[in-house]
Amino acid sequence: MNRIAPLLVLLLLPGCFASRTIDDETWDPGLAGQLVVGQSTREDVLKIMGPPKEVVELLDSDAYVYEHAVTKESGLFLLVVNFANDDIQYDRVTVIVDREGIVRGVGERFKADTAEYGLPFGD
Amino acid sequence: MACLRTLFALALLFAGGCVGFTFERSKDGVPEPVEDAKALVPGETTLADALAALGPPDLVLRTWNRDRCYWVCWDSDYFKFRVALWYPGVEQAASRDLFILTDGDESLRFARLDFDEEGVLRETAHVETPLDRSGEYGMIEDAIVSNYLEDRERALGVRQQPSDEKSDEKKGKNRDDGDGRGESGKNGSASVLPDSVRSRSGARRPRRG
């Protein structure tokens, strides 16, 4: 068994890969907490959070969308049998700003760190 | 016997580039907001409440008379069998897929919330279906799922605007086509951001830590 294990490792390693893709920079989770619904202004949003990834025009407001995505991919190629797994998770903040420039809602979630490498088995 | 083993090993070695079984798993997003969205009450919950309770939506857009938000979690497992033909003797390696068998299942879960102009929740829709997938587009038969895919295409700017909307734009309106599906984002960005921050690549966001 002691002899077979290194051989197996040597055999399998060349067929392994793992990659991580990061889309945009993340930001301090406390930043969005500085925004106060009903008080903070559009200028506050831009000053605190920086430029958004996207601004979505809504009926009577705008949604400022901040997003940081992490994709972790891993795989194993064994000649005719291949295994691949990818997991994409996000840090995201959405700020609703009304036509008068006042913040009307803030939603935030930080899950980018939970993206995992793995193989397509189990949970 | 040794000859057979050698032949088997060689067959495996050569078949590797031509025949392949692939198991793939893909995970996108988290399911918690989709579950929590069931607790929201049409006529009472506001957009601000929803953002506070569920976090930011995965997709936000405007339809002709509603603001629409999606919270989405998408898991998929695939099994693929592929047979390819390699062309020898060409300058660059080339192959052609002769046969691909795909099977597996997807679990698409999302909550769709529609808000009126005052930001009050008016309509909800939930999709939580583990979808057995026997064909490439088997799941698109569901109308709500179909709507979601179209909304997503519009948000990404892939789907063209309908022709009747062009006349609206000429009139100075910036509304959707009235089919209940919206457009998103890009139209809004130019009007509300000062030049100094309009370009994402030009300005930097504060870094973590």
Chai-1 contact restraints between the chains, C-beta under 6 A:
chainA,res_idxA,chainB,res_idxB,connection_type,confidence,min_distance_angstrom,max_distance_angstrom,comment,restraint_id
A,E25,B,R205,contact,1.0,0.0,6.0,A-B,restraint_1
A,T26,B,R208,contact,1.0,0.0,6.0,A-B,restraint_2
A,W27,B,R205,contact,1.0,0.0,6.0,A-B,restraint_3
A,W27,B,P206,contact,1.0,0.0,6.0,A-B,restraint_4
A,W27,B,R208,contact,1.0,0.0,6.0,A-B,restraint_5
A,D28,B,R208,contact,1.0,0.0,6.0,A-B,restraint_6
A,L46,B,V197,contact,1.0,0.0,6.0,A-B,restraint_7
A,G50,B,R205,contact,1.0,0.0,6.0,A-B,restraint_8
A,P51,B,V197,contact,1.0,0.0,6.0,A-B,restraint_9
A,P51,B,R200,contact,1.0,0.0,6.0,A-B,restraint_10
A,P51,B,A203,contact,1.0,0.0,6.0,A-B,restraint_11
A,E54,B,G185,contact,1.0,0.0,6.0,A-B,restraint_12
A,V55,B,G188,contact,1.0,0.0,6.0,A-B,restraint_13
A,V55,B,S189,contact,1.0,0.0,6.0,A-B,restraint_14
A,V55,B,V192,contact,1.0,0.0,6.0,A-B,restraint_15
A,V56,B,V60,contact,1.0,0.0,6.0,A-B,restraint_16
A,V56,B,S184,contact,1.0,0.0,6.0,A-B,restraint_17
A,V56,B,G185,contact,1.0,0.0,6.0,A-B,restraint_18
A,V56,B,G188,contact,1.0,0.0,6.0,A-B,restraint_19
A,E57,B,N187,contact,1.0,0.0,6.0,A-B,restraint_20
A,E57,B,G188,contact,1.0,0.0,6.0,A-B,restraint_21
A,L58,B,R62,contact,1.0,0.0,6.0,A-B,restraint_22
A,L58,B,D67,contact,1.0,0.0,6.0,A-B,restraint_23
A,L59,B,R62,contact,1.0,0.0,6.0,A-B,restraint_24
A,L59,B,D67,contact,1.0,0.0,6.0,A-B,restraint_25
A,L59,B,E117,contact,1.0,0.0,6.0,A-B,restraint_26
A,D60,B,E117,contact,1.0,0.0,6.0,A-B,restraint_27
A,D62,B,G188,contact,1.0,0.0,6.0,A-B,restraint_28
A,D62,B,V192,contact,1.0,0.0,6.0,A-B,restraint_29
A,A63,B,V60,contact,1.0,0.0,6.0,A-B,restraint_30
A,L79,B,L12,contact,1.0,0.0,6.0,A-B,restraint_31
A,L79,B,G16,contact,1.0,0.0,6.0,A-B,restraint_32
A,V80,B,A15,contact,1.0,0.0,6.0,A-B,restraint_33
A,V80,B,G16,contact,1.0,0.0,6.0,A-B,restraint_34
A,V80,B,V19,contact,1.0,0.0,6.0,A-B,restraint_35
A,V80,B,G20,contact,1.0,0.0,6.0,A-B,restraint_36
A,V81,B,F21,contact,1.0,0.0,6.0,A-B,restraint_37
A,N82,B,G20,contact,1.0,0.0,6.0,A-B,restraint_38
A,N82,B,T22,contact,1.0,0.0,6.0,A-B,restraint_39
A,F83,B,F23,contact,1.0,0.0,6.0,A-B,restraint_40
A,A84,B,E24,contact,1.0,0.0,6.0,A-B,restraint_41
A,N85,B,R25,contact,1.0,0.0,6.0,A-B,restraint_42
A,D86,B,S26,contact,1.0,0.0,6.0,A-B,restraint_43
A,D87,B,K27,contact,1.0,0.0,6.0,A-B,restraint_44
A,I88,B,D28,contact,1.0,0.0,6.0,A-B,restraint_45
A,R92,B,P56,contact,1.0,0.0,6.0,A-B,restraint_46
A,V93,B,P56,contact,1.0,0.0,6.0,A-B,restraint_47
A,T94,B,P56,contact,1.0,0.0,6.0,A-B,restraint_48
A,R104,B,A48,contact,1.0,0.0,6.0,A-B,restraint_49
A,G105,B,L47,contact,1.0,0.0,6.0,A-B,restraint_50
A,G105,B,A48,contact,1.0,0.0,6.0,A-B,restraint_51
A,G105,B,L51,contact,1.0,0.0,6.0,A-B,restraint_52
A,G107,B,L51,contact,1.0,0.0,6.0,A-B,restraint_53
A,G107,B,G55,contact,1.0,0.0,6.0,A-B,restraint_54
A,G107,B,P56,contact,1.0,0.0,6.0,A-B,restraint_55
A,R109,B,G55,contact,1.0,0.0,6.0,A-B,restraint_56
A,R109,B,P56,contact,1.0,0.0,6.0,A-B,restraint_57
A,K111,B,V30,contact,1.0,0.0,6.0,A-B,restraint_58
A,P120,B,F23,contact,1.0,0.0,6.0,A-B,restraint_59
A,P120,B,R25,contact,1.0,0.0,6.0,A-B,restraint_60
